[in-house]
Amino acid sequence: MHKSFTDLDIITKNMISQKSEIFIHPSFKPLTLNVKKALDIVNKFEMTPTVAPPPMAPGSVATGLPASLQQRSN
């Protein structure tokens, strides 16, 4: 506990002593994001539609396996 307190004290003193050196330069301006252009770019990604699993036969049990593997395991 004592070492942690000492380390925290050192960090705090360093932060206080370096506070005048840490600043945001006035030439830095926030960047704006054109949402419409960003959405246009995202929409250009090729999206593949998800394929719904085939309906299960009555009385079959869902195993979480693809249909091709379910047939082999029976």
Order of alpha helices (4+ residues) and beta strands (2+ residues): alpha-alpha-alpha
